[in-house]
């Protein structure tokens, strides 16, 4: 599997407050971004996989909602996570 518990801990440690803090918006956005990149690579090879395509669209929507939440509540945290993950909005 591409997303082992060690990878998750590493993502949360790098972008969240601690490696066990899976509830922070930054940690969740980073995890969604990792999964989005993985699914995008999968879809480049398997173009007709409609289930994966739907999952990708749903993940992008979830990440967008979290980014909008951060943007509305704390603009500094929003700008920091956008810069760290190198994603555009």
Secondary structure by P-SEA (a helix, b strand, c coil): ccccaaaaaaaaaaccccccccccaaaaaaaaaaaaaaaaaaaaacccaaaaaaaaaaaaaaaaaaaaaaaaccaaaaaaaaaaacccc
